[in-house]
């Protein structure tokens, strides 16, 4: 049932973007507090924290692609095509190696992380392009419209998280206090994102709310 398959893939892509776009922005903004809070102690010093935060920054760029690949590849399998994802995977690996050699000089270990993210983006974009040639239109306009709204909502969320973190997070505080502030950063981000998504009547959020309600009704029954 190709038309139903197209609907499922398009919705899955929008759902992944709904989760990963704010997660990407959150990881970029909170990369230092996360690493500082979770690992900076003993021989894991401030210099190590800063280096790890740089790697996290560049890995975060590819988060949407890493997740998107998990959706698109099974679509090829459902069409009895295992060769195309394998070929694209090989091309992506070769691109990763080339980018490693190019970027590891100026960006050091950050270049290795960025190369991985870029190759993942190349992988998922090429897979989507080839899948679209196989099954036709995949609701690209609706996905694009959703992405624009998500970036706007995520941007507002990011501003709120940034100013709260800059005001209250102190990397030299005790671990318990840092955990509380980091948890508050995340909670504020989730709350702002959820409220704004509800205001713009985001379909993915509505679906998730409906899913939670169904599970509650089943458990109560």
C-alpha positions as CSV (number, residue, x, y, z in Angstrom):
1,X,0.0,0.0,0.0
2,X,2.3,2.7,-1.3
3,X,0.0,5.7,-0.6
4,X,-0.3,4.6,3.1
5,X,3.4,4.0,3.2
6,X,4.1,7.6,2.0
7,X,1.8,9.0,4.7
8,X,3.5,6.9,7.4
9,X,7.0,8.0,6.3
10,X,6.1,11.6,6.0
11,X,4.5,11.6,9.5
12,X,7.4,9.7,10.9
13,X,9.8,12.3,9.5
14,X,7.8,15.2,11.0
15,X,7.6,13.4,14.3
16,X,11.4,12.9,14.4
17,X,12.0,16.5,13.5
18,X,9.5,17.5,16.3
19,X,11.7,15.8,18.8
20,X,15.2,16.3,17.3
21,X,15.1,20.0,16.3
22,X,14.5,21.3,19.9
23,X,16.9,18.6,21.2
24,X,19.6,19.8,18.8
25,X,19.2,23.4,20.0
26,X,19.1,22.3,23.6
27,X,22.3,20.2,23.3
28,X,24.1,23.1,21.6
29,X,23.1,25.6,24.2
30,X,23.6,23.3,27.2
31,X,26.6,21.4,25.9
32,X,29.0,22.9,28.6
33,X,26.6,22.6,31.6
34,X,25.8,19.0,30.6
35,X,29.4,17.9,30.4
36,X,30.4,20.0,33.4
37,X,27.6,18.6,35.6
38,X,27.8,15.0,34.6
39,X,31.5,14.4,34.2
40,X,33.8,17.2,35.5
41,X,35.4,15.7,38.6
42,X,38.7,14.0,39.4
43,X,41.0,13.8,36.4
44,X,38.2,15.1,34.1
45,X,39.1,18.7,34.5
46,X,37.8,22.0,33.0
47,X,40.0,21.6,29.8
48,X,38.6,18.1,29.3
49,X,35.0,19.5,29.8
50,X,35.6,22.2,27.1
51,X,37.0,19.7,24.7
52,X,34.1,17.3,25.2
53,X,31.6,20.2,24.8
54,X,33.1,21.0,21.4
55,X,32.6,17.4,20.3
56,X,29.1,17.5,21.6
57,X,28.4,20.7,19.6
58,X,29.4,19.2,16.3
59,X,27.7,15.8,16.9
60,X,24.5,17.7,17.8
61,X,24.4,19.1,14.2
62,X,23.8,15.7,12.9
63,X,21.2,14.6,15.4
64,X,18.2,14.9,13.0
65,X,20.1,13.0,10.3
66,X,21.1,10.1,12.7
67,X,17.4,9.7,13.6
68,X,16.1,10.2,10.1
69,X,18.3,7.4,8.7
70,X,16.5,5.0,11.1
71,X,13.2,5.8,9.3
72,X,14.2,6.0,5.7
73,X,16.4,2.8,5.5
74,X,13.5,0.5,6.6
75,X,11.4,2.1,3.8
76,X,13.8,0.7,1.3
77,X,13.7,-2.7,3.0
78,X,9.9,-2.7,2.7
79,X,10.4,-2.3,-1.1
80,X,12.8,-5.3,-1.1
81,X,15.7,-3.0,-1.7
82,X,18.7,-3.6,0.6
83,X,21.4,-2.6,-1.9
84,X,20.6,1.1,-2.1
85,X,21.0,1.8,1.6
86,X,24.2,-0.3,1.6
87,X,25.6,1.7,-1.3
88,X,24.7,5.0,0.2
89,X,26.2,3.8,3.5
90,X,29.5,3.1,1.7
91,X,29.5,6.5,0.0
92,X,28.8,8.2,3.4
93,X,31.7,6.3,5.0
94,X,34.1,7.4,2.2
95,X,32.9,11.0,2.6
96,X,33.4,10.7,6.4
97,X,37.0,9.6,5.9
98,X,37.7,12.4,3.4
99,X,36.1,15.0,5.7
100,X,38.1,13.6,8.7
101,X,41.3,14.2,6.8
102,X,40.2,17.8,5.8
103,X,38.6,18.9,9.1
104,X,40.8,17.3,11.8
105,X,43.6,19.8,11.1
106,X,41.7,23.1,11.7
107,X,39.1,21.7,14.1
108,X,41.0,18.8,15.7
109,X,38.7,16.3,17.4
110,X,35.8,18.7,16.7
111,X,36.5,18.1,13.0
112,X,36.0,14.4,13.4
113,X,32.6,14.9,15.1
114,X,31.6,17.4,12.4
115,X,32.7,15.0,9.6
116,X,30.4,12.3,11.1
117,X,27.5,14.7,11.2
118,X,28.0,15.9,7.7
119,X,28.3,12.4,6.3
120,X,25.0,11.5,8.2
121,X,23.3,14.5,6.6
122,X,24.6,13.4,3.2
123,X,23.3,9.9,3.8
124,X,19.8,10.8,4.8
125,X,19.4,13.5,2.1
126,X,20.5,11.1,-0.6
127,X,18.3,8.4,0.7
128,X,15.2,10.7,0.8
129,X,16.0,11.8,-2.8
130,X,16.2,8.3,-4.1
131,X,13.2,7.1,-2.1
132,X,11.2,10.0,-3.5
133,X,12.1,8.9,-7.1
134,X,10.8,5.5,-6.2
135,X,7.5,6.3,-4.5
136,X,6.8,9.8,-5.6
137,X,5.9,12.9,-3.5
138,X,6.3,12.5,0.2
139,X,4.5,15.5,1.6
140,X,7.5,17.8,1.3
141,X,5.6,21.0,1.5
142,X,3.9,19.9,4.7
143,X,7.2,18.8,6.2
144,X,8.8,22.1,5.2
145,X,5.9,24.1,6.8
146,X,6.3,22.0,9.9
147,X,10.1,22.6,10.0
148,X,9.7,26.3,9.8
149,X,7.2,26.4,12.7
150,X,9.4,24.1,14.7
151,X,12.5,26.3,14.2
152,X,10.5,29.3,15.3
153,X,9.2,27.5,18.4
154,X,12.6,26.0,19.2
155,X,14.2,29.4,18.8
156,X,12.0,30.9,21.4
157,X,12.6,27.9,23.6
158,X,16.4,28.3,23.1
159,X,16.3,32.0,24.1
160,X,14.4,31.2,27.3
161,X,16.9,28.4,28.2
162,X,19.9,30.5,27.3
163,X,19.0,33.4,29.6
164,X,18.0,31.1,32.5
165,X,21.2,29.1,32.2
166,X,23.4,32.2,31.9
167,X,21.7,33.7,35.0
168,X,21.8,30.7,37.3
169,X,24.3,28.1,36.2
170,X,27.7,28.3,37.9
171,X,30.2,25.6,36.8
172,X,32.0,25.9,40.1
173,X,28.9,25.2,42.3
174,X,28.3,22.0,44.1
175,X,27.1,19.0,42.1
176,X,23.6,19.0,43.6
177,X,23.0,22.6,42.8
178,X,24.3,22.1,39.2
179,X,22.0,19.2,38.8
180,X,19.0,21.3,39.9
181,X,19.8,24.1,37.6
182,X,20.5,21.8,34.7
183,X,17.2,20.0,35.4
184,X,15.4,23.4,35.5
185,X,17.0,24.3,32.2
186,X,15.6,21.2,30.6
187,X,12.2,21.6,32.3
188,X,11.9,25.2,31.1
189,X,12.8,24.2,27.6
190,X,10.3,21.4,27.5
191,X,7.6,23.5,29.0
192,X,8.1,26.5,26.7
193,X,8.3,24.2,23.6
194,X,5.2,22.3,24.6
195,X,3.1,25.4,25.3
196,X,4.1,27.1,22.0
197,X,3.5,23.9,20.1
198,X,0.1,23.7,21.6
199,X,-0.6,27.3,20.7
200,X,0.3,26.7,17.0
201,X,-1.7,23.4,17.1
202,X,1.2,21.2,16.2
203,X,-0.1,17.9,14.8
204,X,2.8,15.9,16.3
205,X,2.1,17.1,19.8
206,X,-1.6,16.4,19.4
207,X,-0.8,12.9,18.3
208,X,1.5,12.4,21.4
209,X,-1.1,13.7,23.8
210,X,-3.7,11.4,22.2
211,X,-1.3,8.5,22.6
212,X,-0.8,9.2,26.3
213,X,-4.5,9.5,26.8
214,X,-5.2,6.2,25.1
215,X,-2.6,4.5,27.3
216,X,-4.1,6.0,30.4
217,X,-7.6,4.9,29.4
218,X,-6.3,1.4,28.8
219,X,-4.5,1.2,32.1
220,X,-7.6,2.5,34.0
221,X,-9.8,0.1,32.2
